Amino acid sequence: MVDLIKKKRDGGTFDKNEIEYIINGYTDGDIPDYQMSALIMAIYFSGMSNVETADLTIAMAKSGKMADLSAINGVKVDKHSTGGVADTTTLVLAPLVAACGAPVAKMSGRGLGHTGGTLDKLESIPGMRVSLPMDEFINNVNRVGLAVIGQTEDLAPADKKLYALRDVTAAVDIIPLIASSIMSKKLAGGADAIVLDVKVGEGAFMKDYEDAVKLAEIMVDIGENAGKRTVAAITDMNQPLGLAIGNSLEVIEACETLKGNGCKDLLDVCLFLGSYMLILAGAAANRREAVCMLQDALKSGSGFGKLKEMVKAQGGNCEALEDYSLLPQARIRNEIKADKDVYVSSLHAEELGLCAMRLGAGRATKDDVVDLSVGIMLNKKVGDLVRKGEVIATVYANDEQRLNGVLPDILSSIKTSEEFVERPELIYSLISKEGIEPYNKR
């Protein structure tokens, strides 16, 4: 291992056998954290080739059990987001896609940072089980068309160890390691095809477009070389995607979106990603046809019906999807109102996410307990006009002291202007094995 650390430190390239030695040794506990930390920092400065990154991904995927989803009928398409603030896409997207006839067998994670992950959001629903035996998971997908569960402990265990180490050694933002972390779980998860949502902006890992494209290209290349049809969308995360930042609040927003009352930017991203899920699943011939199918599922209510079916199949109380008072409720509500007519000029995604975390909606450490009821509900987005006295945002809290500590930072994260402000771009481009295609050309 010392020789390998030195090799990468001096700019060398690992072969497949060397990468397998590193991953197997670290997973088994033969390579200590201090040596792996040194190697990670060497990778930070020397980088990894695309071949090295692909070999690393495969080794990490094979460090545990590879899920076998062959018993699920049809082409299984997975979707993954690189993360952001108010990113409620799975709760809207998965039911719509399932309602269009494409099976969705999704393994999701918990959040660390801004707000909870998809599992935390789902656990806002009373009785909802997100840990199912594999046979029940597969049966639910065949029967309902949709199931969302937590990643099993034996799914890519090398990634769990490596990510935890990166998190405490200032090494999260290394593109080859981000790509291998994401794709190792996707390959181990058993999907036939993969749609990636690569976020870019201040509320995302990738702060600039070029880095987002680089990450997307590497992940698409890994997926395709592993025999999985893979595409990646580059989407904006300079402001929160939807309106809700917080777990039960995001469940409410997902329900309202599926009922046709949701935030337009959240729906637009879901329609874009969902269209490619349907194409890769063979359920639609092109994006226009796919979008029409998804819109029909929205208008008919069949998408919302699929969410209800999934929740019921996993032990959740479906009534909470209609009667939101059955979801966790915050004790304190604080409205932020405009003192004059203004336009919203910016909503700093990362700061708002961190504020929600400080209220209790997310985890600063993996052992933190999430308060499923707290968060921030935006009433306006960038480019919207706010009249004097109108509510810009509502803060939900259970602790007066926490609220008072966070409120000034929430206020400073919401910028306004007396001048008209253009709405920002939402979807930048699609990346596939054919290359990069700007969204406005599709």
N, C-alpha and C positions, 0 to 999 in steps of 0.2 A: 504493500500500500504506500509506503514511503516513496518507492520508485515511481509509482503512478502519480502521486501528488507532484513530485518533481517534474515528471514528464509534462503534465498539463500546465504547471507553473511556467515552464520554458516554452510553451506554445505548441506542444506535441499533440498528436491526434490518437485517440484510443481506437483499438479495433474491437470487434464484437465480443471476443473472449474476455478482454480486459474489462469491458463494461459489465458483462455478466458476473465476473469475479467480484467487482465492486458492489453491485446490487445484491447479489446473493450473500456476500460476506456481511454487508450492513444489515440486511433483513434478519439474518441469523444471529446477529450480535457479536460476530467475530471482529468486525471493524468498529472501533469506538467512535463516539460522537466527535471527539476532538480531531480525529483524522479526517472524518467526512466533512467537518466544518472547514478544514484547511483545503480540501479538494473543491468544495463549493466556491470558496473565495478564489481559487485558481481558475475555476470555470468562469467566474464573474469577470475576471480580467482577460483571460485568454479565449473565452468563447468555446463553442462547439460547432462542428460542421453539421449539415443537415443529415448526413449519414449517421454520425455519432448520436444525434438527437433521436433519430428513428430507432437505432439500436437500444438506446437508453429507454425509450418508451416501451418497446417490446419486452425488455428485461423486467421493467417495473410491472407491466401488465401480467407477466407470467410469475411474479413473485408470490402470487396467491392463486385462488381458484378462478378459473375463467367461467363466467356464467354461460349456461347452455339454454338458450331461448328457442331452440329448434321446435319445441312442442307448441309454440305460439303460431297460429295461422297467419300467413301474410308476411309482408316485408316490414321488419321492425325498424323504425326510424327514431333515433334519439336526438334530442336537442340539448345544447349546453350553452349557457351564457357565462362569459368571463367575469360577470359580477358588476354590480353598480348599486345605485340608490333607487328605491321604489321600483325594482325590477320584478314585476308580478307576472311576467309573461307565461310561465309554466301553467299557472292556475287558469289562465284564459285560453292559451294556445292548445294545451293537451286535450281538453274536452272538445274544442272545435274540430281538431284534426280527427279525433276518435269518432265524432259524429259524422264525419265524411267518409268513414269506412277504413281508415288506416289505423292499425293497432298501435297504441302508445304504451310501451312498457318502460317506465322511467325509474331509474335509481337516482335519488337526489341527496344532497348533503345539507348539513346545518350551517348556519352563518357564523362567521367569526369576523367581528368588526361592525360595520354600519348598523345593519338590522339582521333579523333572523334569516335563515335560509328557507327554502321551500318547505322543508319538513316542519320548521317552527311555525310557519304560517298555517299549515294544515292542522297542526296540533292545537290551534286556536279553536277548532271545531270540536265541541264536546264529544268525547268517545272515539275520536278518530285514531285509528291504529296506522302507524307508518312503518312498523316492523312486522313483516309477514313471512312465513315460511315460503321457500321458493315455489313449492307446488301450488300453494294458495295464490301467490302472485301471478303465476302463469295461468291458472284457472280463471282468475278475475279478468285478466286481459282477454282471454278467449271468450268469456261470457259477457263482459261489459264493454270490452274494447279499450279499456284504460285502467291503469293502476300506477300509483306513485308511491314508492317506498324508500326507506333509507338504504344507503350502501351497506352491504354486509361487511363484517369485520375482516373477512378473508379476501375482500376485493382489493387488489393492488396494495398490499400492506407496506411495500417499500415506499410507496408514495406518501402514506400517512406519516411514516417515520421521517422521511426526507423533508416533507412540507413543514412539520413541526420544528425541525432543526433550522430550516430556512427562515421561519417566522421569527426566531430569536437571535438570528445572526445577520440581520439586515441584508438578506439575500432572497427576498420574495420576487423582486422585479428583474429576474434573469430570464430572457425570452426562451432559450432552449429548455430551461427547467420548468417554466410555466407551461410550455407546449407539451412536454413529456408528462407533466403532472395531470393535465386535463385529458390528454389522449390515452394515457395508460388506463385511466378509469373507464373511458368510453370503450376502448377495445376489450377490456375485461368484462364490461357490462353486457356484452353479447349482442349489441345492435347490428343490423345489416347495413345501415347507412346513418350518417351523422350530419346534422345541421348545427352550425356554430354561430353564436351571436357574440361577436367580438366588440366590446364596448370601448369607446375612445373619448377622452375628455378628462376633466378634473376629478370626476367622481369614479374613474375607472383605473385599473392597473396601468393601462396604456394611455399616457397623457397626450401623445401626438399621433397623427394619422399614419405617418411612415412606420412607426413602431407597431401600430395595430395591424397594418398590412403585412409586415414581416412576420408577426406572430401567426396571423391567419394563414399565410402561405405555407409556413412550416407545418401547421396542423393539418391543412388540407393534403399536403404532400404525404404526411405520415398516414393519414386515413386511407388515401387512395392506394398507397403501396402495401397497406395491410389488407387490401381487398374490400374496403368499405367505401361506397360512394360518399363523398364528403364535400360540402360547400360551406362557406363562411360569409356572413354579412358583417359589414362594419357599420355600427350604429352609434348614435350620439349619447354621451353621458356627461355633458356639461351642465345639464339640469336634470333633476329626477325624472325618470321615464313617465311615471303616472302621477297621480295626485297624492296617494297615500304612502307614508313612510312609517312602517310599523306592522306588526303581524296580523292581529285581528282586523286592523284598518285595511290591510291589503286584501284580506279575504273578502271584505265588504266591497272593495273596489272591483275585484275580479267578478263577483256576483253581478254587480251593477253593469259591468262591461258586457257580460254574457246576456244580460237582459236588454242590452241596447242603449244603456245610459252612461257608458263609461267615457274615460278620457280618450280623445282622438289619437294622441301620439302613442299611447299604450296599444290601442287597437290596431293602428297602422303597422307597428312593428310585429304584432302577432299575426296579422294577415300576410305580411311579407315572409316571415319565417315559416309560417304554416303552409304557405303555398309551395315552398320547396320541400317541406316534409311530405306533402301529398305527391309531388312530382317524383321524388326519390322512392316513395312507396309504390309507385305505379298506379296511383289512384286518379291522377290527372295528367294530361298530356303536356300542358304548358301553364305558365303562371296566370294567364287570364282566366282559364278554365278553373284553376285551383282557387283563385280569389273568389270567383262567383260561387263555388261550392261552399267555401267558408262563410261567405256573407249570407247564403241561404240557411246555413246551420245557425247563424246568429239570429236571423229574422224569424225563423220557425221556432226558435227556443230549444232546438235539439242539442245545441252545444251546452246550454245550461242544464238540460236534462241529463247529459252525460256526466257533468260534474256531480249532480245529485246521486246518480247511480254509483259512481265511484265512491263517494263519501259513505253511502249506505253499505256498500260491499265491504268497506274497511272499518265498519263499526261506528261511523260518525252519525251525529244527529242532523239529518237533512233539514229539519225545521229551522235550524240556525242559519241556513242559507237564505231563508225568507224573513225570519224574525231575528234581526241582528242583535236584539237585546239578550239573546241566548249566548252570544259570543262574549268573551272577556270584556268588561267595561271599566274604563278609567274613572277614577273618582273626581278628578279635576279637569275642567275644560277652560282653556284661556284663548280667547279670540284676538287675533291681530288685525286691526282695521286700518284702512287708509284715512289719513287726516285731510286729504285733498284728492282731486282727480289726477291720477298718474297711470303710467304704463309700467308693467313689470319689465325691468331691463335685464336682470339676471337672477338666477336661483342657484347659489353655489352648492352643487350636488354633494361634494365631499363633506363640507361643513355641516350641511343639514343632516346628512347621514350620521355624522359623529355626534351631533346634538341629540338625535333620536337614540343613539346608543347610550349616551349619558343619562337619558330619561329612563333607560332600562330595556329598550327595544332590541338591543344587540348585545354581543359579548366582547369585552375587552380581552378576556382570556377564555380558553375552551371550557373552563369549569364554572363560568358565570351562569347564573340562572336568568333566563329571559323573562321579562314582564310582557306577556302577550297582549296586554290591553293598551299600552302607551305608544306614543308616536306623534307624528305631525301630519295633518291633513291639509294639503294645499287647495285653495279655491281657484287660484289663477296660475297661469304659466307664462313664460317669457313671451312678450308681445301682446299680452292681454291688457285691456283697459280696466282699471279699477276706479270706480266712482267713490267719492268721499263717503265714508261711513261703511263701505262694503268690507266684508271680511276677506283678507288675503290668505290667511292660514289660521288653523285652529290647532293648538297644542294640547295633547292629552297626557295627563300625568297622574301619578298616585302619591307623589311626595312633593310637598310645597317647597321644601328646601332645594330639591333637585330642580324643580321648575324655575325657581328664582335664579339659580346658578346658570341655567341653560338659556333662559329667555333672551338675554342681551346678545348672545351669539347667534340665536335664530334670527333676531331682528337684523343683525349685521350681515347675515347671509342672504337676505332678501333685498335686492336693490331695485329702486324705481327711478323713473325719469318722466319729466313732463313732456318730452318729445316722443313721437311715435317710434316704436322699436320693432324691427323685423323679427318674425319668428325664425328660430334657427333651423338648419337642416337637421333631419332626423335619421335618415338612412343614406349613407355615403356610397357604398359600393358592394358588389357581390364578387367573391373570389371562389373560383372553381379550378379544376385541373386545366381548363382552357385559358385561365388568366384572370385579370381584373376587369370588371365591367362597371362603369359608373351607374348609379341607380337611375339617374335621369334619362339614361339611354334604354332603360328596360321597358 
